[in-house]
Amino acid sequence: MATAAQKRALQQSQTTLDNSRTAQAASQAAYNQAQKNYTSLANKGYQQSTATQGLFKKYNKTTDAAKAVLDKGVGYKNKYDKKITSLLDRAENGKMQYSVTDDPAYKALQNTYVNQGRTAMQNAVGEAVAATGGYGSTAAAAAGQAAYNQSLTELNGHVAGLYDAAAARFNNKQNLLVTLADSYRQLDAQGWEQSYNEWNSKYNGYLQLADEYLKGYEYMDEADRRAYETKLDAYWNSLTSAQSQYNTDQSMTQQAQSTYNQQANDIANYDETVRKNLADEALERKKQAEAERANRANEAEARRVNDANIAALKSNDYNIDNVKRFRASIRTEDEFNRRRGTSDYKQYGNYKSYVAAMLEQFIDNEQITEADADYLYEYYSLGK
């Protein structure tokens, strides 16, 4: 049996082995998980975040909007074009429509000079009548008509001036049409400039916004890629660390198993040695006991033989050769007992019955005499 120290050492080795197996199982699970994490992420590959994808969508949407604005153009419509054309046409092709008799200024002058002519004619006629002693005459009438005509002549002297004034008014009106057309041109230019500025501002606004989205997208994409690579590196480091830990734990388990096996073998060998020694001691004791028994049997046999010899000497009737042949032909008691599975043992049950049966056979076969049988009965203590 193992010593107490051996048992304690084996128990400690068992505890160490159990702990090593537990640690190895844990590191195996950690390694499997780390391998799963790394393989999954590596196979999945780099993928942009939802925020980064959203920025790229906004960039595309904004560039599409900028292109739509560019394709549409300024889209300005000249609402003064017809007015400008009409004004310039009137300024270029307009005809002065003037009648001095329809001129209010002329009519006012006409009334004045006609009244003055009538007054002058009346005065001239009166003077002529007075000069003739109060009698009218052709001369008086002629003088009055002359005075009246003089007034009309003076009236006609204003016609050219009235026409020039009308021409000046017409020219001013035509120039005003051109000026008005220029004003509409300015309004048109201002409208165009305003529309262009609004269009350009809108277009450049989309371009600027698209550029901001693109920069944001590129920044986020780079950040996502760095985050992915950092995470992948971390998973790889975790995997290599887990593998190293697993290899260490596996080596510790193998070492603990080897130590445990060695101690168990040492105990087994020790137990086997103890058992062998005990068995050897028991065998030796059995041999000694057997030897003592054999000695006692030999002594008893010697005494019995001696007694038989003495009896034979007394009778001196048996044949020694027959006795020797009989004893050589049958099994000894030790041989008979060792062959318990044989038919003889099953048939006779014990050694004395076996010897008695053999004696009867030898007698029947006349291989021994009655005297021989008497001697052998005595020799094997069979009795009759």
C-alpha beads as a LAMMPS data file, in Angstrom:
LAMMPS data file: protein, C-alpha beads

384 atoms
383 bonds

1 atom types
1 bond types

-500.0 500.0 xlo xhi
-500.0 500.0 ylo yhi
-500.0 500.0 zlo zhi

Masses

1 110.0

Atoms # bond

1 1 1 0.000 0.000 0.000
2 1 1 1.093 3.570 -0.741
3 1 1 2.569 5.611 2.055
4 1 1 0.736 8.638 3.484
5 1 1 3.308 10.956 1.885
6 1 1 2.769 9.317 -1.501
7 1 1 -0.993 9.643 -1.136
8 1 1 -0.713 13.346 -0.209
9 1 1 1.618 13.983 -3.148
10 1 1 -0.747 12.156 -5.527
11 1 1 -3.745 14.115 -4.202
12 1 1 -1.846 17.381 -4.696
13 1 1 -0.934 16.309 -8.232
14 1 1 -4.598 15.468 -8.897
15 1 1 -5.631 18.937 -7.666
16 1 1 -2.965 20.563 -9.833
17 1 1 -4.096 18.477 -12.814
18 1 1 -7.763 19.411 -12.251
19 1 1 -6.864 23.083 -11.985
20 1 1 -4.740 22.848 -15.133
21 1 1 -7.576 21.164 -17.024
22 1 1 -10.003 23.867 -15.864
23 1 1 -7.573 26.594 -16.935
24 1 1 -6.989 24.843 -20.274
25 1 1 -10.730 24.551 -20.881
26 1 1 -11.170 28.254 -20.109
27 1 1 -8.274 29.268 -22.368
28 1 1 -9.614 26.942 -25.079
29 1 1 -13.005 28.686 -24.880
30 1 1 -11.301 32.105 -24.920
31 1 1 -9.189 31.077 -27.919
32 1 1 -12.237 29.750 -29.798
33 1 1 -14.124 32.994 -29.127
34 1 1 -11.132 35.122 -30.140
35 1 1 -10.716 33.097 -33.335
36 1 1 -14.438 33.433 -34.053
37 1 1 -14.314 37.205 -33.487
38 1 1 -11.264 37.712 -35.706
39 1 1 -12.440 35.405 -38.504
40 1 1 -15.922 36.952 -38.522
41 1 1 -14.582 40.510 -38.690
42 1 1 -11.926 39.639 -41.290
43 1 1 -14.435 37.841 -43.530
44 1 1 -16.948 40.646 -43.113
45 1 1 -14.346 43.168 -44.220
46 1 1 -14.417 46.937 -43.882
47 1 1 -17.883 48.461 -43.834
48 1 1 -18.782 52.112 -43.501
49 1 1 -20.906 53.295 -40.622
50 1 1 -24.464 54.457 -41.164
51 1 1 -23.386 58.054 -40.483
52 1 1 -20.637 57.861 -43.128
53 1 1 -23.017 56.358 -45.678
54 1 1 -25.501 59.110 -44.826
55 1 1 -22.889 61.785 -45.577
56 1 1 -22.103 60.183 -48.940
57 1 1 -25.808 60.082 -49.793
58 1 1 -26.089 63.765 -48.888
59 1 1 -23.048 64.499 -51.050
60 1 1 -24.618 62.734 -54.039
61 1 1 -27.955 64.401 -53.434
62 1 1 -26.317 67.842 -53.197
63 1 1 -24.208 67.354 -56.340
64 1 1 -27.339 66.223 -58.166
65 1 1 -29.096 69.380 -56.982
66 1 1 -26.145 71.511 -58.171
67 1 1 -26.227 69.791 -61.570
68 1 1 -29.966 70.375 -61.808
69 1 1 -29.462 74.101 -61.070
70 1 1 -26.645 74.243 -63.641
71 1 1 -28.723 72.463 -66.285
72 1 1 -31.696 74.728 -65.630
73 1 1 -29.582 77.865 -66.003
74 1 1 -30.398 81.326 -64.691
75 1 1 -33.947 81.039 -65.928
76 1 1 -34.396 84.815 -66.170
77 1 1 -37.273 86.084 -68.317
78 1 1 -37.124 89.666 -69.629
79 1 1 -40.523 91.141 -68.786
80 1 1 -39.512 94.521 -70.250
81 1 1 -38.550 93.298 -73.698
82 1 1 -41.853 94.143 -75.364
83 1 1 -41.967 97.570 -73.723
84 1 1 -38.408 98.373 -74.776
85 1 1 -39.119 97.262 -78.346
86 1 1 -42.323 99.309 -78.466
87 1 1 -40.670 102.422 -77.046
88 1 1 -37.742 102.244 -79.426
89 1 1 -40.061 101.620 -82.335
90 1 1 -42.132 104.638 -81.406
91 1 1 -38.996 106.716 -80.897
92 1 1 -37.546 105.706 -84.237
93 1 1 -40.641 105.592 -86.401
94 1 1 -42.867 108.166 -84.730
95 1 1 -44.174 111.014 -86.959
96 1 1 -44.903 114.461 -85.650
97 1 1 -48.605 115.157 -86.033
98 1 1 -48.990 118.976 -85.752
99 1 1 -51.631 121.453 -86.961
100 1 1 -51.079 125.034 -85.995
101 1 1 -54.793 125.739 -86.044
102 1 1 -55.273 122.974 -83.460
103 1 1 -52.540 124.416 -81.296
104 1 1 -54.159 125.963 -78.196
105 1 1 -51.355 128.563 -78.087
106 1 1 -52.074 129.501 -81.632
107 1 1 -55.777 129.769 -80.869
108 1 1 -55.037 132.031 -77.943
109 1 1 -52.801 134.228 -80.108
110 1 1 -55.368 134.158 -82.854
111 1 1 -58.051 135.465 -80.521
112 1 1 -55.726 138.145 -79.270
113 1 1 -54.561 139.319 -82.682
114 1 1 -58.006 139.070 -84.225
115 1 1 -59.386 141.221 -81.460
116 1 1 -56.455 143.569 -81.838
117 1 1 -57.021 143.681 -85.621
118 1 1 -60.663 144.458 -85.165
119 1 1 -59.828 147.177 -82.716
120 1 1 -57.146 148.579 -85.044
121 1 1 -59.553 148.405 -87.960
122 1 1 -62.214 150.251 -85.996
123 1 1 -59.713 152.854 -84.928
124 1 1 -58.406 153.259 -88.466
125 1 1 -61.938 153.607 -89.894
126 1 1 -62.850 156.116 -87.204
127 1 1 -59.823 158.185 -87.858
128 1 1 -60.521 158.109 -91.590
129 1 1 -64.146 159.153 -91.065
130 1 1 -63.060 161.956 -88.810
131 1 1 -60.652 163.148 -91.394
132 1 1 -63.422 163.370 -94.020
133 1 1 -65.807 165.209 -91.889
134 1 1 -67.716 162.273 -90.629
135 1 1 -68.376 160.561 -93.864
136 1 1 -67.330 156.984 -94.523
137 1 1 -65.369 156.206 -97.605
138 1 1 -63.470 153.513 -99.369
139 1 1 -60.287 154.921 -97.990
140 1 1 -61.580 154.583 -94.525
141 1 1 -62.559 150.994 -95.178
142 1 1 -59.184 150.301 -96.725
143 1 1 -57.412 151.837 -93.765
144 1 1 -59.429 149.702 -91.391
145 1 1 -58.727 146.531 -93.429
146 1 1 -55.060 147.388 -93.530
147 1 1 -54.978 147.761 -89.795
148 1 1 -56.776 144.420 -89.418
149 1 1 -54.424 142.656 -91.836
150 1 1 -51.456 144.057 -90.014
151 1 1 -52.679 142.340 -86.879
152 1 1 -53.138 139.063 -88.766
153 1 1 -49.642 139.433 -90.216
154 1 1 -48.267 139.751 -86.745
155 1 1 -50.256 136.604 -85.811
156 1 1 -48.689 134.657 -88.701
157 1 1 -45.290 135.775 -87.469
158 1 1 -45.838 133.543 -84.443
159 1 1 -46.652 130.386 -86.505
160 1 1 -42.999 129.454 -87.085
161 1 1 -42.257 129.796 -83.425
162 1 1 -45.265 127.707 -82.542
163 1 1 -44.146 125.015 -85.004
164 1 1 -40.623 125.061 -83.604
165 1 1 -42.062 124.763 -80.138
166 1 1 -44.219 121.842 -81.286
167 1 1 -41.185 120.236 -82.952
168 1 1 -39.199 120.688 -79.770
169 1 1 -41.993 119.115 -77.768
170 1 1 -42.122 116.181 -80.236
171 1 1 -38.361 115.710 -80.102
172 1 1 -38.438 115.854 -76.320
173 1 1 -41.184 113.238 -76.328
174 1 1 -39.170 110.996 -78.670
175 1 1 -36.089 111.440 -76.519
176 1 1 -38.192 110.624 -73.492
177 1 1 -39.240 107.369 -75.173
178 1 1 -35.574 106.468 -75.685
179 1 1 -34.800 107.447 -72.089
180 1 1 -37.712 105.346 -70.886
181 1 1 -36.488 102.423 -73.010
182 1 1 -33.028 102.851 -71.442
183 1 1 -34.652 102.808 -68.013
184 1 1 -36.350 99.541 -68.876
185 1 1 -33.004 98.236 -70.144
186 1 1 -31.485 99.111 -66.805
187 1 1 -34.338 97.363 -65.010
188 1 1 -33.824 94.381 -67.283
189 1 1 -30.085 94.371 -66.569
190 1 1 -30.774 94.677 -62.857
191 1 1 -33.296 91.830 -63.042
192 1 1 -30.814 89.709 -64.964
193 1 1 -28.029 90.496 -62.516
194 1 1 -30.274 89.737 -59.551
195 1 1 -31.463 86.460 -61.100
196 1 1 -27.918 85.535 -62.038
197 1 1 -26.639 86.344 -58.566
198 1 1 -29.423 84.295 -57.005
199 1 1 -28.750 81.424 -59.411
200 1 1 -25.002 81.648 -58.905
201 1 1 -25.426 81.835 -55.137
202 1 1 -27.700 78.797 -55.183
203 1 1 -25.368 76.849 -57.475
204 1 1 -22.242 77.749 -55.494
205 1 1 -24.149 77.044 -52.282
206 1 1 -24.840 73.499 -53.446
207 1 1 -21.216 73.109 -54.549
208 1 1 -19.949 74.402 -51.207
209 1 1 -22.356 72.166 -49.288
210 1 1 -21.382 69.192 -51.456
211 1 1 -17.719 69.934 -50.770
212 1 1 -18.428 70.046 -47.028
213 1 1 -20.308 66.737 -47.248
214 1 1 -17.449 65.221 -49.255
215 1 1 -14.847 66.377 -46.747
216 1 1 -17.000 65.083 -43.904
217 1 1 -17.490 61.796 -45.740
218 1 1 -13.765 61.389 -46.409
219 1 1 -12.992 62.185 -42.769
220 1 1 -15.622 59.767 -41.471
221 1 1 -14.574 57.076 -43.969
222 1 1 -10.974 57.384 -42.841
223 1 1 -12.095 57.296 -39.200
224 1 1 -14.255 54.206 -39.870
225 1 1 -11.387 52.504 -41.658
226 1 1 -8.960 53.283 -38.835
227 1 1 -11.516 52.038 -36.296
228 1 1 -11.982 48.820 -38.312
229 1 1 -8.246 48.239 -38.635
230 1 1 -7.732 49.034 -34.943
231 1 1 -10.488 46.598 -33.995
232 1 1 -9.094 43.944 -36.345
233 1 1 -5.609 44.413 -34.857
234 1 1 -7.091 44.162 -31.365
235 1 1 -8.877 40.928 -32.300
236 1 1 -5.654 39.577 -33.804
237 1 1 -3.678 40.488 -30.674
238 1 1 -6.410 38.899 -28.563
239 1 1 -6.265 35.780 -30.740
240 1 1 -2.481 35.445 -30.517
241 1 1 -2.603 36.122 -26.782
242 1 1 -5.383 33.555 -26.309
243 1 1 -3.454 31.040 -28.418
244 1 1 -0.303 31.649 -26.391
245 1 1 -2.261 31.258 -23.147
246 1 1 -3.902 28.085 -24.438
247 1 1 -0.517 26.642 -25.443
248 1 1 0.831 27.511 -21.989
249 1 1 -2.171 25.966 -20.223
250 1 1 -2.005 22.915 -22.481
251 1 1 1.686 22.494 -21.674
252 1 1 0.940 22.897 -17.959
253 1 1 -1.838 20.308 -18.216
254 1 1 0.475 17.874 -20.008
255 1 1 3.146 18.485 -17.407
256 1 1 0.622 18.037 -14.577
257 1 1 -0.688 14.871 -16.256
258 1 1 2.848 13.550 -16.650
259 1 1 3.614 14.310 -12.987
260 1 1 0.373 12.677 -11.889
261 1 1 0.991 9.616 -14.107
262 1 1 4.543 9.298 -12.817
263 1 1 3.420 9.478 -9.187
264 1 1 0.545 7.072 -9.882
265 1 1 2.997 4.683 -11.585
266 1 1 5.412 5.066 -8.676
267 1 1 2.608 4.216 -6.251
268 1 1 1.460 1.348 -8.454
269 1 1 5.023 0.043 -8.672
270 1 1 5.387 0.548 -4.950
271 1 1 2.127 -1.309 -4.313
272 1 1 3.174 -4.040 -6.703
273 1 1 6.517 -4.322 -4.938
274 1 1 4.787 -4.450 -1.564
275 1 1 2.301 -7.011 -2.846
276 1 1 5.108 -9.042 -4.382
277 1 1 7.086 -8.908 -1.174
278 1 1 4.006 -9.896 0.805
279 1 1 3.262 -12.631 -1.702
280 1 1 6.857 -13.775 -1.562
281 1 1 6.722 -13.771 2.217
282 1 1 3.408 -15.654 2.180
283 1 1 4.823 -18.094 -0.357
284 1 1 7.893 -18.508 1.731
285 1 1 5.773 -19.120 4.819
286 1 1 3.664 -21.577 2.802
287 1 1 6.810 -23.313 1.595
288 1 1 8.083 -23.486 5.109
289 1 1 4.744 -24.820 6.309
290 1 1 4.655 -27.258 3.391
291 1 1 8.179 -28.285 4.142
292 1 1 7.301 -28.763 7.772
293 1 1 4.189 -30.708 6.779
294 1 1 6.215 -32.728 4.305
295 1 1 8.807 -33.367 6.962
296 1 1 6.132 -34.451 9.356
297 1 1 4.561 -36.599 6.608
298 1 1 7.942 -37.991 5.722
299 1 1 8.617 -38.714 9.346
300 1 1 5.194 -40.332 9.677
301 1 1 5.775 -42.260 6.433
302 1 1 9.149 -43.301 7.674
303 1 1 7.663 -44.466 10.924
304 1 1 4.856 -46.235 9.048
305 1 1 7.308 -47.832 6.627
306 1 1 9.461 -48.753 9.518
307 1 1 6.485 -50.244 11.259
308 1 1 5.457 -52.032 8.048
309 1 1 8.974 -53.282 7.588
310 1 1 8.954 -54.499 11.124
311 1 1 5.605 -56.215 10.516
312 1 1 6.885 -57.585 7.224
313 1 1 9.966 -58.820 8.890
314 1 1 7.702 -60.522 11.320
315 1 1 5.557 -62.156 8.621
316 1 1 8.070 -62.005 5.795
317 1 1 5.334 -63.140 3.359
318 1 1 5.013 -60.149 0.826
319 1 1 6.957 -59.682 -2.412
320 1 1 8.962 -56.458 -2.298
321 1 1 9.080 -56.153 -6.090
322 1 1 5.281 -56.378 -6.321
323 1 1 4.984 -53.724 -3.660
324 1 1 7.408 -51.400 -5.528
325 1 1 5.563 -51.899 -8.850
326 1 1 2.224 -51.077 -7.207
327 1 1 3.545 -47.949 -5.520
328 1 1 5.166 -46.798 -8.780
329 1 1 1.954 -47.453 -10.757
330 1 1 -0.414 -45.295 -8.747
331 1 1 -0.413 -41.576 -7.957
332 1 1 0.960 -40.227 -4.767
333 1 1 -1.479 -38.519 -2.384
334 1 1 -0.088 -35.081 -3.334
335 1 1 -0.528 -35.782 -7.087
336 1 1 -4.072 -37.051 -6.525
337 1 1 -5.098 -33.945 -4.541
338 1 1 -3.590 -31.578 -7.132
339 1 1 -5.683 -33.195 -9.888
340 1 1 -9.097 -32.426 -8.447
341 1 1 -10.572 -31.911 -11.908
342 1 1 -9.673 -35.406 -13.138
343 1 1 -12.031 -38.332 -13.444
344 1 1 -10.172 -40.293 -10.699
345 1 1 -10.789 -37.573 -8.166
346 1 1 -14.428 -37.263 -9.177
347 1 1 -14.840 -41.101 -9.084
348 1 1 -13.143 -41.861 -5.760
349 1 1 -13.481 -38.606 -3.856
350 1 1 -10.386 -39.191 -1.638
351 1 1 -6.975 -40.742 -1.834
352 1 1 -7.605 -43.817 0.405
353 1 1 -10.616 -44.898 -1.661
354 1 1 -8.461 -44.481 -4.787
355 1 1 -5.647 -46.673 -3.338
356 1 1 -8.114 -49.318 -2.124
357 1 1 -9.655 -49.536 -5.609
358 1 1 -6.201 -49.857 -7.181
359 1 1 -5.353 -52.692 -4.728
360 1 1 -8.523 -54.561 -5.729
361 1 1 -7.595 -54.221 -9.411
362 1 1 -4.044 -55.452 -8.822
363 1 1 -5.401 -58.406 -6.782
364 1 1 -7.973 -59.235 -9.457
365 1 1 -5.284 -59.065 -12.100
366 1 1 -3.035 -61.254 -9.922
367 1 1 -0.367 -58.587 -10.016
368 1 1 0.040 -58.836 -6.249
369 1 1 -0.575 -61.546 -3.681
370 1 1 -2.786 -61.424 -0.606
371 1 1 0.344 -60.993 1.479
372 1 1 1.358 -58.082 -0.758
373 1 1 -2.089 -56.574 -0.322
374 1 1 -1.962 -56.985 3.459
375 1 1 1.348 -55.158 3.510
376 1 1 0.059 -52.372 1.274
377 1 1 -3.143 -52.001 3.306
378 1 1 -0.994 -51.553 6.343
379 1 1 1.417 -49.254 4.446
380 1 1 -1.371 -46.904 3.247
381 1 1 -3.264 -47.166 6.572
382 1 1 -6.366 -48.411 4.830
383 1 1 -7.506 -51.027 7.293
384 1 1 -9.603 -53.993 6.242

Bonds

1 1 1 2
2 1 2 3
3 1 3 4
4 1 4 5
5 1 5 6
6 1 6 7
7 1 7 8
8 1 8 9
9 1 9 10
10 1 10 11
11 1 11 12
12 1 12 13
13 1 13 14
14 1 14 15
15 1 15 16
16 1 16 17
17 1 17 18
18 1 18 19
19 1 19 20
20 1 20 21
21 1 21 22
22 1 22 23
23 1 23 24
24 1 24 25
25 1 25 26
26 1 26 27
27 1 27 28
28 1 28 29
29 1 29 30
30 1 30 31
31 1 31 32
32 1 32 33
33 1 33 34
34 1 34 35
35 1 35 36
36 1 36 37
37 1 37 38
38 1 38 39
39 1 39 40
40 1 40 41
41 1 41 42
42 1 42 43
43 1 43 44
44 1 44 45
45 1 45 46
46 1 46 47
47 1 47 48
48 1 48 49
49 1 49 50
50 1 50 51
51 1 51 52
52 1 52 53
53 1 53 54
54 1 54 55
55 1 55 56
56 1 56 57
57 1 57 58
58 1 58 59
59 1 59 60
60 1 60 61
61 1 61 62
62 1 62 63
63 1 63 64
64 1 64 65
65 1 65 66
66 1 66 67
67 1 67 68
68 1 68 69
69 1 69 70
70 1 70 71
71 1 71 72
72 1 72 73
73 1 73 74
74 1 74 75
75 1 75 76
76 1 76 77
77 1 77 78
78 1 78 79
79 1 79 80
80 1 80 81
81 1 81 82
82 1 82 83
83 1 83 84
84 1 84 85
85 1 85 86
86 1 86 87
87 1 87 88
88 1 88 89
89 1 89 90
90 1 90 91
91 1 91 92
92 1 92 93
93 1 93 94
94 1 94 95
95 1 95 96
96 1 96 97
97 1 97 98
98 1 98 99
99 1 99 100
100 1 100 101
101 1 101 102
102 1 102 103
103 1 103 104
104 1 104 105
105 1 105 106
106 1 106 107
107 1 107 108
108 1 108 109
109 1 109 110
110 1 110 111
111 1 111 112
112 1 112 113
113 1 113 114
114 1 114 115
115 1 115 116
116 1 116 117
117 1 117 118
118 1 118 119
119 1 119 120
120 1 120 121
121 1 121 122
122 1 122 123
123 1 123 124
124 1 124 125
125 1 125 126
126 1 126 127
127 1 127 128
128 1 128 129
129 1 129 130
130 1 130 131
131 1 131 132
132 1 132 133
133 1 133 134
134 1 134 135
135 1 135 136
136 1 136 137
137 1 137 138
138 1 138 139
139 1 139 140
140 1 140 141
141 1 141 142
142 1 142 143
143 1 143 144
144 1 144 145
145 1 145 146
146 1 146 147
147 1 147 148
148 1 148 149
149 1 149 150
150 1 150 151
151 1 151 152
152 1 152 153
153 1 153 154
154 1 154 155
155 1 155 156
156 1 156 157
157 1 157 158
158 1 158 159
159 1 159 160
160 1 160 161
161 1 161 162
162 1 162 163
163 1 163 164
164 1 164 165
165 1 165 166
166 1 166 167
167 1 167 168
168 1 168 169
169 1 169 170
170 1 170 171
171 1 171 172
172 1 172 173
173 1 173 174
174 1 174 175
175 1 175 176
176 1 176 177
177 1 177 178
178 1 178 179
179 1 179 180
180 1 180 181
181 1 181 182
182 1 182 183
183 1 183 184
184 1 184 185
185 1 185 186
186 1 186 187
187 1 187 188
188 1 188 189
189 1 189 190
190 1 190 191
191 1 191 192
192 1 192 193
193 1 193 194
194 1 194 195
195 1 195 196
196 1 196 197
197 1 197 198
198 1 198 199
199 1 199 200
200 1 200 201
201 1 201 202
202 1 202 203
203 1 203 204
204 1 204 205
205 1 205 206
206 1 206 207
207 1 207 208
208 1 208 209
209 1 209 210
210 1 210 211
211 1 211 212
212 1 212 213
213 1 213 214
214 1 214 215
215 1 215 216
216 1 216 217
217 1 217 218
218 1 218 219
219 1 219 220
220 1 220 221
221 1 221 222
222 1 222 223
223 1 223 224
224 1 224 225
225 1 225 226
226 1 226 227
227 1 227 228
228 1 228 229
229 1 229 230
230 1 230 231
231 1 231 232
232 1 232 233
233 1 233 234
234 1 234 235
235 1 235 236
236 1 236 237
237 1 237 238
238 1 238 239
239 1 239 240
240 1 240 241
241 1 241 242
242 1 242 243
243 1 243 244
244 1 244 245
245 1 245 246
246 1 246 247
247 1 247 248
248 1 248 249
249 1 249 250
250 1 250 251
251 1 251 252
252 1 252 253
253 1 253 254
254 1 254 255
255 1 255 256
256 1 256 257
257 1 257 258
258 1 258 259
259 1 259 260
260 1 260 261
261 1 261 262
262 1 262 263
263 1 263 264
264 1 264 265
265 1 265 266
266 1 266 267
267 1 267 268
268 1 268 269
269 1 269 270
270 1 270 271
271 1 271 272
272 1 272 273
273 1 273 274
274 1 274 275
275 1 275 276
276 1 276 277
277 1 277 278
278 1 278 279
279 1 279 280
280 1 280 281
281 1 281 282
282 1 282 283
283 1 283 284
284 1 284 285
285 1 285 286
286 1 286 287
287 1 287 288
288 1 288 289
289 1 289 290
290 1 290 291
291 1 291 292
292 1 292 293
293 1 293 294
294 1 294 295
295 1 295 296
296 1 296 297
297 1 297 298
298 1 298 299
299 1 299 300
300 1 300 301
301 1 301 302
302 1 302 303
303 1 303 304
304 1 304 305
305 1 305 306
306 1 306 307
307 1 307 308
308 1 308 309
309 1 309 310
310 1 310 311
311 1 311 312
312 1 312 313
313 1 313 314
314 1 314 315
315 1 315 316
316 1 316 317
317 1 317 318
318 1 318 319
319 1 319 320
320 1 320 321
321 1 321 322
322 1 322 323
323 1 323 324
324 1 324 325
325 1 325 326
326 1 326 327
327 1 327 328
328 1 328 329
329 1 329 330
330 1 330 331
331 1 331 332
332 1 332 333
333 1 333 334
334 1 334 335
335 1 335 336
336 1 336 337
337 1 337 338
338 1 338 339
339 1 339 340
340 1 340 341
341 1 341 342
342 1 342 343
343 1 343 344
344 1 344 345
345 1 345 346
346 1 346 347
347 1 347 348
348 1 348 349
349 1 349 350
350 1 350 351
351 1 351 352
352 1 352 353
353 1 353 354
354 1 354 355
355 1 355 356
356 1 356 357
357 1 357 358
358 1 358 359
359 1 359 360
360 1 360 361
361 1 361 362
362 1 362 363
363 1 363 364
364 1 364 365
365 1 365 366
366 1 366 367
367 1 367 368
368 1 368 369
369 1 369 370
370 1 370 371
371 1 371 372
372 1 372 373
373 1 373 374
374 1 374 375
375 1 375 376
376 1 376 377
377 1 377 378
378 1 378 379
379 1 379 380
380 1 380 381
381 1 381 382
382 1 382 383
383 1 383 384
